[in-house]
Amino acid sequence: MLYYTIESAALYAPYRAMDKFLELFAETSLIWGLVLLLLIAGLFFLRAFLGYKTVAQEAPADYAYKVRENMLRPAVSEAAYIRAYKRFHAPRAPLHVALVLSAIAVLTLPALGIFYWVTFTLWELNGKDKVFAPGLIVHSLLMFFLIIFFWSALAFFAARHYHGKAPISLQDEIDKELN
């Protein structure tokens, strides 16, 4: 027989508090994960912002050096060179990562709602088979893989945009400015 005394109640109080915390965290863990993703996206936005500022500060000095060393054609103005330099040396990767993480954090809950509605409707239309019932393992795994597919699609389209719009060379960007 287990005896429960005041001393043992005081001894186990921190464990009960931790159990309540873990229970609350389990109910809101998706929200905590999305908030963490937004914080990481914020760091990438900050990194991109500082990178864009640095590139903007370096461009006039680079133009002055290249003019002094006769490395540019006379037709290239300072404004055109600075625009081309910013496009070529811009820290696009941190900006794209920040945008993808932000999109994932903002669109996950609506996507889960849509996926749930679609799967629930398909389940009802197909005779409400107990194996595919919402909340059971098959439905939960389907939701899990749908959301991973959704995140992967967001990352794929961002990577496709990133690589599709990547500048080829600084000279190519200067030529675009002149034409």
Secondary structure as UniProt FT lines:
FT   HELIX           6..68
FT   TURN            69..70
FT   TURN            74..75
FT   HELIX           78..89
FT   HELIX           92..125
FT   TURN            126..127
FT   HELIX           130..132
FT   TURN            134..135
FT   HELIX           137..164
FT   HELIX           170..178
//
